[in-house]
Amino acid sequence: MGRIFEVRKSTMFARYDRMAKQFSRAGKEIAIAVKKGGPEPNTNPMLRRVIQNAKGFNMPKDRIEAAIKNAMGKDTSSYDEVIYEGYAPHGVAMMVVTATDNTTRTVANVRSHFNKGGGSLGNSGSVGFLFKQLGVFKLKPEGLNMDDLELELIDYGLEEVGEDSEGNIIVRCGFTDFGNMQKAFEEKGITPISAELEWLPSTTTQLTDEQADDVFKLIARLEEDDDVQHVFHAMA
């Protein structure tokens, strides 16, 4: 029984740790959104998207409202989004999106993660040309027909529509069409599970299982950093 309890306790702490990191990252995204477009979700599409995503992983309403209020305060940290580019082991290109109030600290930490993980941090533009920034919306499939949805969304910048491994509908659009697509869903009464701006690779690198494990270790190291919001890679 003791061993079973320890496993359950470990799983519980891991879940809480993951949730805490999600809340922290959402709080930073809210701060950036408020800084760029103000505290009103109705007039700030970026903030509306971040709040929607936060609700998707069950961030409490009072935590969301507190994050918005804190972002308006004069004495709070001011976060900026900074993207770092580099190569993981075995030549896999990576894009690391951070939210930071201290770029000196963040770049030093990110460089250390790359070095210790067998990769190398590059200059701005060193691998960005290998990726394309797209808007990615995840939708519940209930009540939706993919063929009809594809026809309805073409005029809003749709690039592709498909399904993920869990059966959810995935809609992708160009970066510049993200706002139009978000507005289209609002007009149609469709609430996405999540709406993100992602860096998707134009080409991917094939690796052996052992090589892929090296890359996953670096990704895990980066994702544990408090300043890192998202990690995108070109591994197949």
C-alpha positions as CSV (number, residue, x, y, z in Angstrom):
1,M,0.0,0.0,0.0
2,G,2.8,2.4,0.9
3,R,4.4,2.0,-2.6
4,I,1.0,2.6,-4.3
5,F,0.5,5.7,-2.1
6,E,3.9,7.1,-3.0
7,V,3.2,6.6,-6.8
8,R,-0.2,8.4,-6.4
9,K,1.4,11.2,-4.4
10,S,4.1,11.6,-6.9
11,T,1.5,11.8,-9.7
12,M,-0.5,14.3,-7.8
13,F,2.4,16.6,-7.2
14,A,3.4,16.4,-10.8
15,R,-0.1,17.4,-11.8
16,Y,-0.1,20.3,-9.5
17,D,3.4,21.4,-10.6
18,R,2.2,21.3,-14.3
19,M,-0.9,23.3,-13.4
20,A,1.1,25.9,-11.5
21,K,3.4,26.4,-14.5
22,Q,0.4,26.7,-16.8
23,F,-1.1,29.4,-14.5
24,S,2.3,31.2,-14.3
25,R,2.7,31.2,-18.1
26,A,-0.9,32.3,-18.7
27,G,-0.3,35.2,-16.2
28,K,2.7,36.4,-18.2
29,E,0.8,36.1,-21.5
30,I,-2.0,38.2,-19.9
31,A,0.5,40.8,-18.8
32,I,1.9,41.0,-22.4
33,A,-1.6,41.2,-23.9
34,V,-2.7,44.0,-21.5
35,K,0.5,45.9,-22.2
36,K,-0.1,45.7,-26.0
37,G,-3.9,46.2,-26.2
38,G,-5.3,47.2,-22.9
39,P,-7.3,45.4,-20.1
40,E,-10.7,45.0,-21.9
41,P,-11.1,41.6,-23.6
42,N,-13.9,43.0,-25.8
43,T,-11.5,45.4,-27.5
44,N,-8.3,43.3,-27.2
45,P,-8.3,40.2,-29.3
46,M,-5.0,39.0,-28.0
47,L,-6.2,39.2,-24.4
48,R,-9.4,37.5,-25.4
49,R,-7.4,34.6,-26.9
50,V,-5.2,34.3,-23.8
51,I,-8.2,34.2,-21.4
52,Q,-9.8,31.6,-23.6
53,N,-6.8,29.4,-23.5
54,A,-6.5,29.9,-19.7
55,K,-10.0,28.7,-19.2
56,G,-9.2,25.7,-21.4
57,F,-6.9,24.4,-18.7
58,N,-9.2,25.4,-15.9
59,M,-7.5,28.5,-14.6
60,P,-10.0,30.0,-12.1
61,K,-11.9,33.2,-13.1
62,D,-10.6,35.1,-10.1
63,R,-7.0,34.2,-11.0
64,I,-7.5,35.5,-14.5
65,E,-9.1,38.7,-13.2
66,A,-6.2,39.1,-10.7
67,A,-3.7,38.7,-13.5
68,I,-5.3,41.4,-15.5
69,K,-5.5,43.8,-12.5
70,N,-1.8,43.1,-11.7
71,A,-0.8,43.8,-15.3
72,M,-2.3,47.3,-14.9
73,G,-0.4,48.0,-11.8
74,K,2.6,50.4,-11.8
75,D,4.8,48.3,-9.6
76,T,4.4,45.0,-11.4
77,S,7.0,43.4,-13.7
78,S,6.7,44.3,-17.3
79,Y,7.1,41.2,-19.5
80,D,8.1,41.1,-23.1
81,E,8.0,38.3,-25.6
82,V,11.5,37.3,-26.8
83,I,12.1,34.5,-29.3
84,Y,15.4,32.6,-29.3
85,E,16.6,30.4,-32.2
86,G,19.1,27.5,-32.1
87,Y,19.9,23.9,-32.9
88,A,19.3,20.9,-30.7
89,P,21.5,17.9,-30.9
90,H,21.7,16.2,-34.3
91,G,21.0,19.4,-36.2
92,V,17.3,19.8,-35.2
93,A,16.2,23.5,-35.5
94,M,14.4,25.0,-32.5
95,M,12.4,28.1,-31.7
96,V,12.1,29.1,-28.0
97,V,9.4,31.6,-27.1
98,T,10.0,33.3,-23.8
99,A,8.2,35.9,-21.7
100,T,10.7,37.9,-19.6
101,D,11.3,40.9,-17.5
102,N,15.0,40.5,-17.6
103,T,16.5,39.6,-21.0
104,T,20.0,39.3,-19.6
105,R,19.0,36.5,-17.3
106,T,16.8,34.8,-19.9
107,V,19.4,34.7,-22.7
108,A,22.0,33.4,-20.3
109,N,19.7,30.6,-19.0
110,V,18.6,29.6,-22.5
111,R,22.2,29.5,-23.8
112,S,23.1,27.3,-20.8
113,H,20.2,24.9,-21.5
114,F,21.3,24.6,-25.1
115,N,25.0,24.0,-24.2
116,K,24.2,21.5,-21.4
117,G,21.7,19.7,-23.7
118,G,24.2,19.3,-26.5
119,G,22.8,22.0,-28.7
120,S,23.8,25.6,-29.6
121,L,22.0,28.9,-29.3
122,G,22.1,30.9,-32.6
123,N,21.5,34.5,-33.6
124,S,18.2,36.0,-34.6
125,G,17.2,34.7,-38.0
126,S,19.6,31.7,-37.9
127,V,16.8,29.1,-38.1
128,G,13.6,31.2,-38.2
129,F,13.5,30.9,-42.0
130,L,12.9,27.1,-41.5
131,F,9.6,27.8,-39.7
132,K,6.3,29.4,-40.6
133,Q,4.2,31.1,-38.0
134,L,0.6,30.0,-38.2
135,G,-2.5,30.5,-36.2
136,V,-3.7,27.1,-34.8
137,F,-7.2,26.6,-33.4
138,K,-8.4,23.4,-31.7
139,L,-12.2,22.8,-31.9
140,K,-14.5,20.3,-30.3
141,P,-15.9,18.1,-33.2
142,E,-19.5,18.0,-31.8
143,G,-21.9,19.7,-34.2
144,L,-19.2,20.5,-36.8
145,N,-18.7,19.1,-40.3
146,M,-15.1,19.5,-41.5
147,D,-16.1,19.8,-45.2
148,D,-18.6,22.6,-44.4
149,L,-16.2,24.3,-42.1
150,E,-13.5,24.3,-44.7
151,L,-15.8,26.1,-47.2
152,E,-17.0,28.6,-44.6
153,L,-13.5,29.5,-43.5
154,I,-11.6,29.9,-46.8
155,D,-12.4,33.6,-47.0
156,Y,-11.0,34.1,-43.5
157,G,-7.5,32.9,-44.4
158,L,-7.8,29.1,-43.9
159,E,-4.7,27.2,-44.9
160,E,-5.7,23.7,-43.7
161,V,-8.2,21.8,-41.5
162,G,-7.7,18.3,-40.1
163,E,-7.9,16.2,-36.9
164,D,-5.5,15.5,-34.0
165,S,-5.0,12.2,-32.3
166,E,-7.8,12.9,-29.9
167,G,-10.4,13.6,-32.6
168,N,-10.4,17.3,-32.2
169,I,-10.6,19.5,-35.3
170,I,-7.5,21.5,-36.0
171,V,-7.8,24.7,-38.1
172,R,-4.6,26.5,-39.3
173,C,-4.4,29.9,-40.8
174,G,-1.6,32.4,-41.7
175,F,-0.2,34.6,-39.0
176,T,-1.7,37.8,-40.5
177,D,-5.1,36.1,-40.7
178,F,-5.2,35.1,-37.1
179,G,-7.5,37.9,-36.0
180,N,-9.9,37.4,-38.9
181,M,-10.1,33.7,-38.1
182,Q,-10.7,34.4,-34.4
183,K,-13.5,36.8,-35.4
184,A,-15.0,34.3,-37.7
185,F,-15.4,31.7,-34.9
186,E,-16.9,34.4,-32.6
187,E,-19.5,35.3,-35.3
188,K,-20.4,31.6,-35.8
189,G,-20.7,31.0,-32.1
190,I,-17.8,28.5,-32.0
191,T,-15.6,28.6,-28.9
192,P,-12.2,27.0,-29.6
193,I,-10.6,24.7,-27.0
194,S,-7.5,26.7,-27.6
195,A,-6.1,29.3,-30.1
196,E,-2.4,29.7,-30.4
197,L,0.3,31.2,-32.6
198,E,2.7,28.4,-33.4
199,W,6.0,28.1,-35.3
200,L,5.7,25.1,-37.6
201,P,8.7,23.7,-39.5
202,S,8.7,23.8,-43.3
203,T,10.9,20.7,-43.3
204,T,11.6,18.1,-40.6
205,T,14.6,16.1,-39.5
206,Q,14.4,12.3,-39.2
207,L,16.1,10.8,-36.2
208,T,16.6,7.5,-34.5
209,D,14.8,6.8,-31.2
210,E,18.1,7.3,-29.4
211,Q,18.8,10.6,-31.1
212,A,15.2,11.8,-30.6
213,D,15.6,11.1,-26.9
214,D,18.6,13.6,-26.8
215,V,16.3,16.3,-28.3
216,F,13.5,15.5,-25.9
217,K,15.8,16.0,-23.0
218,L,16.8,19.5,-24.2
219,I,13.1,20.3,-24.7
220,A,12.3,19.2,-21.2
221,R,15.2,21.2,-19.8
222,L,13.9,24.4,-21.6
223,E,10.3,23.9,-20.7
224,E,11.3,23.7,-17.0
225,D,12.6,27.3,-17.2
226,D,10.2,29.8,-15.7
227,D,10.8,32.3,-18.6
228,V,10.1,29.8,-21.4
229,Q,6.5,29.8,-22.7
230,H,6.7,27.5,-25.7
231,V,9.3,25.3,-27.5
232,F,8.9,24.5,-31.2
233,H,11.2,22.1,-33.1
234,A,11.8,20.6,-36.5
235,M,12.1,17.0,-35.4
236,A,9.9,14.6,-37.4
